[in-house]
Amino acid sequence: MLNLPDSLYPDPIQADNTVMSNGGAPANNNGPSDGASKAIDWPSASVEDLVVLLREPEHREKAISSLTQIKKQGRNEDLALHIWQSINTVFLLLSEVLSIYKSLTPEKLTMKDSSKVYDVLVLFECLATHPQTKMQFLNVQIHCYLYPFLETEETSKPFQYLRLMSLGVIGGLLKEVGDPSTKVAVHCLLESGLFPLCLKSIEYGNELSQSTASWIMSRIMMQEQGLQYCCEPANRLCAIMKARPITLKNLQDLFQKLSMGCGPNAEAVGDVAGSSHLDR
């Protein structure tokens, strides 16, 4: 696979030889040379230039931020392909995510660190939504590396940033309802234990995270496997319906479908939905 090394700990000498040549200049000669790197015109840098600069530790943060702006502004429809197909770029982005794990405590996680990883997650969302990179993104299970951001019970702003954007990446995998890849995405997400993390995000997330997690749950339940997962066992369904705090706007339309499609648990659906309404 072009975008990830065989090991999460590649030989740095070998990696440098793969990426660089001619005394450290980019091998494809399309990016800025060392001599020009001190006066980089960031607003005018191309995606190709920024991908090259991302490999250099001293420019990585700014390169990622610039790529994120390109994504947000919709200035390059093939951004996901550039990122995925360039050597070690996804690995370097993933390394940025891994590097923050040790700081996932209120005492250590700063808004600056959270914002840096947020920018990486914006690029991951780009990969998750692009039709030519979505399945490969799923196959290497990058979404699983975002789960620590959903498992936390912390509610301060830096944690909310990571929680919301992680949900955005996962939501990107489920956008196209009729696409066969969405069925595969639902299977992968359920197998990797996402659903309880959505409930946790509803409990500890801000309003946007609650809404996004609720939307993800509704998309999962549009698939037959998702319905089966939610209805068996019945106590799982109770946990879904009674989650607090939660806005059920995205789920209410599914209550009737759930009650018709859950077999022996159909009566439980009606009971839980009714009690949920009365509780409010």
C-alpha positions as CSV (number, residue, x, y, z in Angstrom):
1,M,0.0,0.0,0.0
2,L,1.5,3.3,-1.0
3,N,0.4,5.5,1.8
4,L,1.4,3.5,4.8
5,P,4.8,1.9,5.6
6,D,5.1,-1.9,6.4
7,S,5.8,-0.9,10.0
8,L,4.7,2.0,12.2
9,Y,8.3,2.4,13.0
10,P,10.1,2.6,9.6
11,D,13.8,2.9,9.2
12,P,14.3,6.7,9.0
13,I,17.3,6.3,6.8
14,Q,15.4,4.2,4.3
15,A,12.4,6.5,4.5
16,D,14.6,9.5,3.8
17,N,16.2,7.8,0.9
18,T,12.8,7.0,-0.5
19,V,11.5,10.5,-0.2
20,M,14.6,12.6,-0.7
21,S,17.5,12.6,-3.0
22,N,20.1,15.1,-4.3
23,G,21.4,16.2,-0.9
24,G,17.9,16.6,0.7
25,A,15.9,18.2,-2.1
26,P,12.5,16.6,-2.9
27,A,13.0,13.6,-5.3
28,N,10.3,14.8,-7.7
29,N,11.8,18.3,-7.9
30,N,8.3,19.7,-7.7
31,G,8.5,21.0,-4.1
32,P,10.5,23.8,-2.7
33,S,14.2,23.1,-2.2
34,D,16.0,23.5,1.1
35,G,17.4,26.8,0.0
36,A,13.9,28.2,-0.7
37,S,12.2,26.7,2.4
38,K,13.1,29.7,4.5
39,A,10.9,31.9,2.3
40,I,8.0,29.7,1.6
41,D,5.0,31.4,0.1
42,W,2.4,29.4,2.0
43,P,-0.8,30.9,0.5
44,S,0.5,30.1,-3.0
45,A,1.9,26.7,-2.2
46,S,0.4,23.8,-4.2
47,V,-0.9,20.6,-2.7
48,E,2.2,18.9,-4.1
49,D,4.5,21.4,-2.4
50,L,2.6,21.1,0.9
51,V,2.8,17.3,0.9
52,V,6.5,17.5,0.5
53,L,6.8,20.1,3.2
54,L,4.7,18.0,5.5
55,R,7.6,15.5,5.6
56,E,9.9,18.0,7.2
57,P,9.3,18.3,11.0
58,E,9.9,22.0,11.1
59,H,7.2,22.7,8.4
60,R,4.8,19.9,9.3
61,E,2.3,21.8,11.4
62,K,2.1,24.7,8.9
63,A,1.8,22.3,6.0
64,I,-1.1,20.4,7.6
65,S,-2.8,23.7,8.5
66,S,-2.5,24.9,4.9
67,L,-3.8,21.6,3.5
68,T,-6.7,21.9,5.9
69,Q,-7.6,25.3,4.6
70,I,-7.5,24.0,1.0
71,K,-9.9,21.3,2.1
72,K,-12.3,23.7,3.9
73,Q,-12.3,26.1,0.9
74,G,-12.9,23.2,-1.6
75,R,-10.0,24.4,-3.7
76,N,-8.8,20.9,-4.8
77,E,-11.2,18.1,-5.5
78,D,-8.4,15.6,-5.7
79,L,-6.8,16.5,-2.3
80,A,-7.7,13.1,-0.8
81,L,-5.9,11.4,-3.7
82,H,-2.8,13.5,-3.3
83,I,-2.7,12.7,0.4
84,W,-3.4,9.0,0.1
85,Q,-1.1,8.3,-2.9
86,S,1.9,10.2,-1.7
87,I,4.6,8.2,0.2
88,N,4.2,8.1,4.0
89,T,1.9,11.1,4.2
90,V,-1.0,9.2,5.9
91,F,1.5,7.6,8.2
92,L,2.9,11.0,9.2
93,L,-0.7,12.3,9.8
94,L,-1.5,9.3,11.9
95,S,1.7,9.9,13.9
96,E,0.4,13.3,14.8
97,V,-2.8,11.7,16.2
98,L,-0.8,9.1,18.1
99,S,1.5,11.7,19.6
100,I,-1.3,13.3,21.5
101,Y,-2.5,10.1,23.3
102,K,-0.1,10.7,26.2
103,S,-1.6,14.2,26.7
104,L,-5.3,13.1,27.0
105,T,-5.7,14.4,30.6
106,P,-7.1,17.8,31.6
107,E,-3.7,18.8,33.1
108,K,-1.8,18.1,29.8
109,L,-4.1,18.7,26.8
110,T,-3.9,22.2,25.6
111,M,-6.1,24.0,23.1
112,K,-3.0,24.4,20.8
113,D,-2.3,20.6,20.8
114,S,-6.0,19.9,20.3
115,S,-6.2,22.3,17.3
116,K,-3.2,20.6,15.7
117,V,-4.8,17.2,15.8
118,Y,-8.1,18.8,14.8
119,D,-6.5,19.8,11.5
120,V,-5.3,16.3,10.9
121,L,-8.8,15.0,11.5
122,V,-10.1,17.4,8.9
123,L,-7.8,15.8,6.4
124,F,-8.9,12.3,7.5
125,E,-12.5,13.4,6.9
126,C,-11.4,14.3,3.4
127,L,-10.1,10.7,3.0
128,A,-13.2,9.2,4.6
129,T,-15.6,11.0,2.2
130,H,-13.8,10.7,-1.1
131,P,-15.1,7.7,-3.2
132,Q,-11.6,6.6,-4.3
133,T,-10.1,6.6,-0.8
134,K,-13.0,5.7,1.4
135,M,-12.7,1.9,1.2
136,Q,-8.9,2.0,1.6
137,F,-9.3,4.3,4.7
138,L,-11.7,1.7,6.1
139,N,-9.5,-1.2,5.3
140,V,-6.6,0.1,7.3
141,Q,-9.0,0.9,10.2
142,I,-7.7,4.5,10.7
143,H,-11.1,5.3,12.4
144,C,-10.1,3.0,15.3
145,Y,-7.2,5.4,16.2
146,L,-9.9,8.1,16.9
147,Y,-11.7,6.1,19.5
148,P,-9.7,7.3,22.4
149,F,-11.1,10.8,21.7
150,L,-14.6,9.3,22.0
151,E,-13.9,7.2,25.1
152,T,-12.9,10.2,27.3
153,E,-15.4,11.6,29.8
154,E,-13.7,15.0,29.8
155,T,-15.9,17.9,28.7
156,S,-13.4,20.8,28.4
157,K,-13.0,22.6,25.1
158,P,-9.9,20.8,23.9
159,F,-11.5,17.4,24.4
160,Q,-14.8,18.6,22.8
161,Y,-12.8,19.7,19.7
162,L,-11.3,16.2,19.3
163,R,-14.6,14.5,20.0
164,L,-16.6,16.5,17.5
165,M,-14.1,16.2,14.7
166,S,-13.6,12.4,15.3
167,L,-17.3,12.0,15.0
168,G,-17.1,14.1,11.8
169,V,-14.6,11.7,10.3
170,I,-16.8,8.7,11.1
171,G,-19.9,10.4,9.8
172,G,-18.1,11.0,6.5
173,L,-17.9,7.2,6.1
174,L,-21.7,7.0,6.2
175,K,-22.8,10.0,4.1
176,E,-23.9,8.1,1.0
177,V,-26.9,6.1,2.1
178,G,-27.3,4.1,-1.1
179,D,-23.6,3.4,-1.7
180,P,-22.5,-0.2,-1.2
181,S,-19.5,1.1,0.7
182,T,-21.8,2.4,3.4
183,K,-22.9,-1.1,4.2
184,V,-19.3,-2.1,4.5
185,A,-18.6,1.0,6.7
186,V,-21.5,0.1,9.0
187,H,-20.1,-3.5,9.4
188,C,-16.6,-2.2,10.2
189,L,-17.9,0.4,12.7
190,L,-20.1,-2.0,14.5
191,E,-17.3,-4.7,14.6
192,S,-14.9,-2.1,16.0
193,G,-17.2,-1.1,18.9
194,L,-18.3,2.4,17.7
195,F,-21.9,2.3,18.9
196,P,-21.2,2.5,22.7
197,L,-18.8,5.4,21.9
198,C,-21.7,7.2,20.2
199,L,-23.7,6.8,23.4
200,K,-20.8,8.1,25.4
201,S,-20.4,11.1,23.1
202,I,-24.1,11.9,23.6
203,E,-23.6,11.7,27.4
204,Y,-20.4,13.8,27.6
205,G,-20.3,15.8,24.3
206,N,-21.5,19.3,23.6
207,E,-24.7,19.9,21.6
208,L,-22.9,19.5,18.2
209,S,-21.3,16.2,19.3
210,Q,-24.6,15.0,20.6
211,S,-26.3,15.8,17.3
212,T,-23.5,14.2,15.2
213,A,-23.4,11.1,17.3
214,S,-27.2,10.8,17.0
215,W,-27.0,11.2,13.2
216,I,-24.4,8.5,13.0
217,M,-26.6,6.2,15.0
218,S,-29.5,6.9,12.8
219,R,-27.4,6.1,9.7
220,I,-26.2,2.8,11.2
221,M,-29.8,1.8,11.9
222,M,-30.8,2.5,8.3
223,Q,-28.8,-0.7,7.5
224,E,-30.2,-4.1,8.3
225,Q,-27.1,-5.1,10.3
226,G,-27.4,-1.9,12.3
227,L,-31.0,-2.6,13.2
228,Q,-30.1,-6.1,14.2
229,Y,-27.3,-4.8,16.4
230,C,-29.5,-2.3,18.1
231,C,-32.4,-4.7,18.8
232,E,-30.4,-7.7,20.1
233,P,-30.1,-7.9,23.0
234,A,-33.0,-5.8,24.2
235,N,-31.1,-4.0,26.9
236,R,-28.9,-2.5,24.2
237,L,-32.0,-0.9,22.7
238,C,-33.0,0.4,26.1
239,A,-29.6,2.1,26.5
240,I,-30.1,3.7,23.1
241,M,-33.6,5.0,23.7
242,K,-32.8,6.2,27.3
243,A,-29.5,8.0,26.6
244,R,-29.3,11.3,28.3
245,P,-28.9,14.1,27.3
246,I,-29.9,13.4,23.7
247,T,-32.0,15.0,20.9
248,L,-33.9,12.2,19.3
249,K,-34.9,14.1,16.1
250,N,-32.7,11.9,14.0
251,L,-34.0,8.7,15.6
252,Q,-37.7,9.3,16.0
253,D,-38.4,8.5,12.3
254,L,-36.9,5.1,12.9
255,F,-39.0,4.1,15.9
256,Q,-41.8,2.7,13.7
257,K,-39.3,0.8,11.5
258,L,-37.6,-0.5,14.6
259,S,-40.9,-1.7,16.1
260,M,-41.7,-3.5,12.8
261,G,-38.3,-5.0,12.3
262,C,-37.1,-6.2,15.6
263,G,-38.9,-9.5,15.9
264,P,-39.2,-10.7,19.5
265,N,-38.0,-7.3,20.7
266,A,-40.7,-5.3,18.9
267,E,-42.8,-4.9,22.0
268,A,-39.8,-3.6,23.9
269,V,-39.2,-1.0,21.3
270,G,-42.7,0.4,21.8
271,D,-42.4,0.3,25.6
272,V,-39.0,2.0,25.6
273,A,-40.1,4.7,23.1
274,G,-43.2,5.4,25.1
275,S,-41.4,5.7,28.4
276,S,-38.8,7.9,26.7
277,H,-41.5,10.3,25.6
278,L,-43.1,10.3,29.0
279,D,-39.8,11.0,30.7
280,R,-39.4,14.1,28.7
